[in-house]
Amino acid sequence: MSSQQPYDYYNPEPSPQSYPPQQPYPPQQPYPLQQPYPPQLFYLPVAPEPGRGLAVAGLVLGIISLFAWFVPYIGFPVSIVGIFLAAFGRRSISRRTMATVGLVLSIVGLVLTVIITFFIFVAFMNTHQ
């Protein structure tokens, strides 16, 4: 057993091994004066450029039409919508090239879809004679 007495929380008495009293903190230096904020410049919002999103959508559908041409049910709608979106997306000045690439890819996808549809039709007619 320990010879130390339990600590009484209700009646605290300083123990003989207590810490010395703490010295007060030295006074702080005052903060330097803050510089005023610079004047706020207000910019007028720029009107969104017409056709930016259409150019991106036309490019995406043009890329998809290159993979969807061998399924005519998917190739026709994707290619035709891609052609329309890319054509309307050419109104955008900053994304005109992107819309042109989407337009060319959609036209290539449409041509491939027409060719594969023709071959499927000819093969179907030859097997049912």
Secondary structure by P-SEA (a helix, b strand, c coil): ccccccccccccccccccccccccccccccccccccccbbbbbccccccccaaaaaaaaaaaaaaaaaccccaaaaaaaaaaaaaaaaaccccccaaaaaaaaaaaaaaaaaaaaaaaaaaaaaaaaac
